[in-house]
Amino acid sequence: MMRFILCLVCMCVSLTPKAQSADFIILKKKNKTIHTYYAGTQIEMVTVNGVYKNALINRIHNDTLYLQEFLVRQVITQFGFYVTDTAGSYRYAYHYKDIKSIGKEQKGFNVSGSGGALFGGGVLLTLASGVVYLADRDKFSPALMGGAAGLALVGYLMSKSGSKGMVIGKRNYHLDYVKMTP
């Protein structure tokens, strides 16, 4: 009886399925792996056409990433509360060489967003100062107009200096496609 159980256990162990790995993409900098992307991982990227995607990778096959982007919205319930709900999803396919940059997670102070707000405020103050100059030159303040124009310039420079993620082809970043399927 003991031999029968031992034989049965050995057969069950030998019948375990062996799965082959799927294709994956490696982000490297100076031949050092930064991140590995495979089916089931989230990717945040900008394509060469300027399209921003934050999507789930469903599959990678024949140099192509098959993505699924979820449309998430806040919906009001019958009790008046808001809940987050998936309104739908979109599927896309991109060749891995169509990826221009892969985004970094934002950590700390958002220089680009603050620069946009500073630029908008500076432009608004400059326009208001110009209107005051046209309407009543006695109340016009050249220092205010100069300061507002300076703020707009600083805001513009801050918004352009914000992080664009890891741009493929610059600073030694590159993507490698690893084909594991036959």
C-alpha positions, 0 to 999 in steps of 0.5 A: 500500500505504501508503494502505491501511495509513493508511486501515486505521489511521484506521478502527480509531481511529474504531471505538473504543468510547465509554463513558458515565459511570455515576451517582455521588454527591458528598460536599460540605462548604460546596459543596466536594467532599470525596469522590466515590463511584462504582461500584467504590469502597468506602464506610463508612457508617451508615444513618438506621436505625443500620445500619453498612455497610462495603461495595463499591459495585457500581452507582449507579442511580436514586438507589440505591446497590447495595452488596456486603458481603463476609464475611471470616473466618480459616480454618485450612488442612490444615497448621494455618495460618490464611488469610483467606478470603471466606466469602460476600457480601451484597447491599444496596440503599440510597437515597442519602438513607438515609445518615446518616453516612459514616465517616472513617478512624481516625487516631491515638488511638481516644478512643471505644474507650479511653473504653469500656475506662475506663468498664468499669474504673471501673464494675467498681471502683465495684461492687467498692468497694460490695461491700467497703463491704457486707462489711467497712466497716473496709476500705472506702476512700471515696477509691477509690470516688470515684476509680472513679466519676470514672474511669467518668464520664470514660470515659463522656464519652470514649466519647460524644465519639468521632468519628461520621464525617461526619454528613450535614446537620451541619457543612454536609455534604451528599450530591449525586446526579449522574445521568449515565445517560439 
